[in-house]
Amino acid sequence: MESLGVLLLHPMNAYLEQELDSRFRLFRFWDSPPDGRAEFLRANSSAIRAVVGNAGYNADAALIDALPSLEIVASFSVGIDRVDLPKCRERGIRVTNTPDVLTDDVADLAVGLAIAALRKIPQADRYVRAGLWKAKGDYTLTTRFSGKRVAILGLGRIGLAIAKRAEAFGCSISYHSRSEKPFPNYKFFTNVVDLAANCDVLIVACSLNAETHHMVNRKVMDALGPDGVLINIGRGALVDEPELVSALLEKRLGAAGLDVFEHEPFAPEQLFSLDNVVLVPHVGSDTEETCKAMADLFSGKRVGIIGLGRIGLAIATRVEAFDCPVNYYQRTKKDCPSYTYYPSVVELAANSDILVVACPLNEQTRHIVNREVIEALVPKGLLINIGRGPHVDEPELVSALVEGRLGGAGLDVFEDEPNVPEALFALDNVVLVPHVGSGTHETRQAMADLVLGNLEAHVLKKPLLTPVV
C-alpha cells in the first residue's frame, strides 16, 4: 500500500495523519506555501492517487482537474458538500465519507447545545468564575429542556439519534424530511415553516445541497418565534446567517446553539456579546474517540450514580438514551435489573467513566466522594455533583483536578456556597454553575405551587401534599 500516494489537505487529526504516513506515501498539502501549491500539484500530480479532506477542505473541481491520477476521495466527515461529485462521477473517481461512527457524537452535541442554550450553562460558568455569584447573588432563572417540543430538520442517522435522546427527556418529536418516515410516534410536517411553528426547539440535522441551502430563513425563524431555540449541527449554510444574527439581536428568536457557520472559521462577531447564544467551533465529531474511530463517546460511557432516588433514576433514564450502561450505589439494592449495583462507592467509581453524585446529604454521605473514590475514578474520569457540596471533599477534588489525577468535573454545588475554590477558575476541564440545578422557571413555579398547596391543605385540615414530619 506504500505506493498509493495520498494528499492530506489539512492537518485534521494526529491519529489519522500518523496512520496515513505509516501505511501510504503521504503528501501534506500545507507543507507547501499557498502561492506554491499549484506548482506542488504539478510536480506530484502523477503520484497522488488519493485525496483525504474534511468538511472544510475537500476536493473541488480545480483540485480534481490538477490531479490526473486521482482514483479516490476519502472525506474525514459525514458531509461531502465540498466535494465536486459530478466531476468525480465524470472521472470515475470513488468518494467515501465517515457516516455512522460520528452519529452519536453529533447527536450528543445537539442535545448538549439545546440544554446549554436553554439553561445558559456557559453563561452561568462565566458568572461563577467572575466572582459574581458571591458578589451579586443567585443566577437568573432559565428554562428546562425536559418536556420541550423538539423538531428535527432531517431524520437521517443523526436526526434519529437526536430523537432517541430527546425522547428520554420527555420531549415530543416532530420532523421534516424529504418523505415521511415509518415512525408513528414522530409527527411529520410537509414544510419547515409549519415544523418551526409547532416546536420549542428546532434542530437542523440535514445534509447540505442546493435544495437545503438557507432552508432555515427569516420565515422559519419568525415561525419559531421569540421563545424558540435554534440548534444547528448540520452545515452553516443550511441557515441564512445574516437573518439569524438579526433575529437574535432583535429578539425575534429566543436563543441559538451553533456548531457550524456559513463562512468557517469566521463566526459573526455580533453574536459574541449575546448571552442567548452558545457557540462552538464545529466540534460535533471532535471527540478523541471519534477522531480515532472516525466510537467510544459520551454515548457508551459507563455512568455511575450515587443515590438512585427520584433524581438518580431520572438521570439513569436520560443517559440510557445515550447508550450508557448505568451503575449505582445506594444503601440498599434497588429492583432495577438493568442497572449494576455496587456495594461501595469506591467499587462504583472504579467501574465508571462518569460518576454522578445525586444522593441526599447526611452524616453518612458527607465527603462520600473522598480521595480514595477520586483515585478509583482514574485520570480520564469525570465527576458530576448535582447533590450537595459537602458530598465531595472539595480540597481533595481541587488537588486531583489541578494535578491531573482526575479528568474533569461538572459542579453545580460547592462546600461553602457562594464561595467557590478560586483554583478552579483557570481550569479548562471544569464546568462551574452557581447551584442552578432546579433554577428553571418551570421548576420554581412547581415548587411554589407545592408550598401554596401545602399551606392550603393545612388550613383546610386536609392531608399535606408532601409531608416530611
NORDA-V557821 format. One line per field, one symbol per residue. phi: phi as a letter, one per 40 degrees, with the letter a starting at -180 (. if undefined). A space follows every 50 residues. Layout:
phi=???
This chain:
phi=.ccccbcccacbacccccccccbbccbccccccdcbcccdcccbccccba bbbaccbaccccccccbcccbabbccaccbcccccccccccgccbbbbcc cbdccccdcdcccccccccfccccccccccgccccbgdcccbbccdgccb bbchbcdcdcccddccdccgccbbabadacbcbccbccbcacccdccbab bbbcbcccacccdfccbdccccccgcbcbbbbbcbdccbccdccdccccc gcbcaabbbbacbcccbdcccccccbbbbbcfbdbccdcccccd.cbddg ccbbbchbcdcdcccddccdccgccbbabadbcccbccbccbcacccccc bbcbbbcacccaccccfccbdccccccgcccbbbbbcbdccbccdccddc cccgcbcaabbbbacbcccbdcccccccbbbbbcfbdbcbdccccccccc dcccccccccfbcccbcbb
